[in-house]
């Protein structure tokens, strides 16, 4: 229903969150809260989106102005993911969240110590 109200030129970010500790097989991260925040050094700096994954770990940010963003699962505390996402006008971008792009491997917004 909300899809029909997508503004012309806005992007969509879809994907699935899967994670596991150690050598365990990654499992869907159901009901995980995700935050998509505009990059503080860009025109999207005031943009904020929040959602929860479904029971299978799927997510969809359906109406996002194009530009650079940080996708994370925590605003405070240690996140599993902290990724830079660049959305182009009218694009539907797919992003799988998994152990291979977690902060243990890749942190696009390292916190100052």
Buried (B, 14 or more C-beta within 10 A) or exposed (E): EEEEEBEEEBBBBBBBBBBEEEEEEBEBBEEBBBBBBBBEEEEBBEBEBEBEBBEEBBBBBBBBBBBBBBBBBBEEEEBBBBBEBBBEEEBEBEBEBBBEBBBEEEBBBEEEE
